Structures are given as C-alpha cells and as structure tokens.
Amino acid sequence: MGLAPSELEVITPYQFTLLREGFNERQKIESDRAKYIAYWVYKMAGKVVENPVSVEQFLNPNGSDASIDLEKYIEEKFTPEAMEQYDRLFNPKKYAT
C-alpha cells in the first residue's frame, strides 16, 4: 500500500481502512487496464484465431465478477494445439519453408 511503518503510528483505523479500500480499487482499475491492453494485443494477433472472442468475454471470461480458477482456465485455453498456433504466429522464421 506504500505506507511507511512510521505512518502506521499516526493514522487512525478509519484512515487505514480508507487507504486500503483506495489501494484495492486502484489495483482493480490497473488490472482492468492491463486486461484491456492484452485484449487489443490478442485482437491484433486475431487474424490467425478462428473464433475470436469479444472484449466483454475477454475481460470477464466466466460472465460474472466471481474469481476464476486460474490454473484450470490456463489449462483449458493454452492447450498444446493452441501453444503451437501461438508459436507459429510469433516465430514465423522457425516454420518458414
């Protein structure tokens, strides 16, 4: 949160709660911003993707604000076939004939 130990001695619990809530909100905004940038990188590379997803699906893949099981999501989305497709996209010289 960016607080020095000396600052913890002079703020009230209410002020600490406000700082914590503000920090959490900023983290959420930064996370959404990173996802949005990642979506446009995905979209630019989308010329090789058969069924590109919309920005809403990309930003919120499970359709709700509930957190997802990241490991399961990665296993489903990054199959060996998908990884080969990404490898072909980002390493064209490797597959040039």
N, C-alpha and C positions, 0 to 999 in steps of 0.2 A: 504494500500500500504506500510505501515511500515515507513512512514515519520514522523519525529518529527515536531512540529509546528515551531521550530527554523530553521529547514531545508527549510521550505517553503519560508522563507525570503531571502535565499541566492541562490536559484536556479532560472534559467530563465524559462519562459513559454515553451520554446523548450525542456529544460531538463525535465520539469514536464511531457510534452507530451510523451517523450521517456520512462520515468519511468512508466507512465500509460499504454502505449502500451505493455511494457515488462511485467507488472503485469497481464494484461488481457491475454497475450499469455501464461504466466505460469499457470494461472487459467485454461485455456483451456486444456493445457497439463495434469495438475493434474486431471481434470475431465475425460479426455480420459483414463488416467491410472486407475482411480477408476472404470470406466465402464468395462475396460478390466479385472480387478481383479474380479469384480462382475460376468462377463461372465463365468469365469472359476469356480467360486463357483456354478453358475447355471448349468454349464456343468457337474460338479461332481455330482450334485443332479439330473441331467437329466435322470437318469435311470428310474425315475417314470413319466417323461414328455412324452406324446405320440408323439408330433411333435416338437422336439427341433429346435430352430432357429439357423442360422449361426451367426458367430461373427460379420459379417457386418450388419445383421439385428438387432442384439442386440445393437451394438454401435450406429447405426443410424436407429432407428425403422421406421421413415417415409420416408427414402430414399433420403433425401436432408439435407442440412445444416440449413434449416429453423428450428426455435424453435418450439416445440410441446406444445400443451395444456396439461400440466402435470396432472391436475385433471381428464381430460377426459381419458387420457392414463391409469391412475391408475384405474379408474372405469372399463375400458374395460378389463384390464389384470388381475385385482385382484377381480374377481367375487367370490361370496360365495363358488361356487364349487372349484375354484382354491385355495381359502384360506383353505378349508377343506383338499385338497390334500397336501398343504404345512404343515398343522397341523399334518396330518398322517406321513409325512416324518420326521418332526423334533420332534415329540412327539410319538415315536413308543410304549412306555410303556402305554400310555393312551388308545391305541387301541388294545393292546395285548389281545388275548383271551385264 
